[in-house]
Amino acid sequence: MDTASNIRPSLLITIDTESDDLWAGRPELTFENIRHIPRLQKLFDNYGVRPTYLVSYPVATSEIGGHVLKPIVRDGNAEIGSHMHVWTTPPLVPVTPEDHRYCPLATEIPYELLAEKMANITRVVGELSGKRPVSHRAGRFGFDHIGLRVLQELSYLADTSVTPLMTWVEPSYTGGQRGTDFRSAPFEPYYPSEGGVTRRGSGPLIEVPVSSFLTRPLPNRIANRLARLPRNNNFVRALRWTGFVRHGWLSPGRQTNGRRLVGIARALIALGVPTLNVMFHSSEMAPKTSPSTRTEADVEDSYQQLRVLFEYLVHKVKVRPLTLSEFAASYQRTLTAPHRSL
């Protein structure tokens, strides 16, 4: 029997809901991908999945954003959270000569400016959804102890900016480095420390990492050790070359397929991780609005990958579909529930 069949983890779908193809670095913003969200929501509804749309400031204040997202929230089938991009969220104080190309991170601006930007996006997302947002993901995964402090001050309950096994450290425009190294972060939800967001602490905000691991279940000790090896390690390269096992995360796209997504989910369940957090961008589910969906065929392939994953998780594993805030509430209840002696 599949080991996953005896375990009922929570399934979360967290979608960065933003402008078209932000990877292109264009100064003008378009929102064609937002028109395709009703089709995506219909897929979720068919499987009883409850997504969390993490919405950027331009989408929240756009006409199309309100037209598409307000009815979904009204139906009670989804949650709206915030997704803050420094270069598109007011106050628009230049960080570099070309912010739309460089895309500055929240970790590159001072606390005062970050707090102001987060307050602004919290306000407009609340106006869009009709209730104050309590879930968040940082743009470009730019999250550190200062971002944690700001979220806590704004009474956020959940963040999902951490990507285990991955580092986003890269050269900055100043000649130094920017980005956060999440390679040592836990795979399972945790309360991050104010001394470092990849370490466990005791604050009020829960971190729900994006689900990433190996593409097949292995014995726990072997899987943990192998997953933590650098991707350029010769042994890891050999395993990848043979196709025996790969690193990956629960995200549809051109670099994966439905079978691999199911493999990652099975491996995480076998490891005992209580959440499966599927992450992607709204622009990755519409044609010509992201690098991974240049054609209709690309979009259909991504939809098919999600169907394969949901067929397994919803019908076989019997997961608990939750939004981010629903999971945060259930996790807190689990921690505070009285223990019964046997």
VENMO-V480154 format. One line per field, one symbol per residue. ss: DSSP state (A for helix, B for strand, O for the rest). phi: phi as a letter, one per 30 degrees, with the letter a starting at -180 (. if undefined). burial: # if it has 9 or more other ideal C-beta (glycine too) atoms within 8 Angstrom, else .. Layout:
ss: ???
phi: ???
burial: ???
This chain:
ss: OOAAAAOOOBBBBBBBBOOOOAAAOOOOOOOAAAAAAAAAAAAAAAAOOOBBBBBOAAAAOOAAAAAAAAAAAAOOOBBBBBBBOAAAOOOOOOOOOOAAAAOOOAAAOOAAAAAAAAAAAAAAAAAAAOOOOOBBBBAAAOOOAAAAAAAAAOOOOBBOOOBOOOBOOBBOOOOOBBOOBOOOOOOOOBOBBOOBBBBBOOOOOBBOOBOBBBOOOOOAAAAAAAAAOOOOOAAAAAAAAAOOOOBBBOOOOOOOOAAAAAAAAAAAAAAOOOBBBBBBBAAAAOOOOOOOOOOAAAAAAAAAAAAAAAAAAAAAAOOBBOOAAAAAAAAAAAAAOOOOOO
phi: .ddddcbbddcbcccdcbddhdddidddcbbddddcdeddddddddcidcdcdccdedddcddddddddedddddicaccbcbccedbcddddecbdbddddhecddccdedddddddddddddddddciaddbbabddhhdbbdddeeddddcidcbbbcdbeibbcdadcddjcbbjcccdcdddceacddddldccdbbddccccdddbacdadbeedddedddddedcdeddddddddidabdabdadldcbaddddddddddddddjddbccdbaceddbbdibadcbdbdddddddddddddddeddddcdidcdbdddddedddddddcdddcdd
burial: ..##..#.##############........########.##.###.#.############.#.###.###.##....############.....#...##.########...##########.###.##...####################.#.###########.#...#.....######.#####.###...##..#.#.##############.#..##.##.#......##.##....#########..#.#.############.#.#############.##.##....##.##############.##.#.############..........
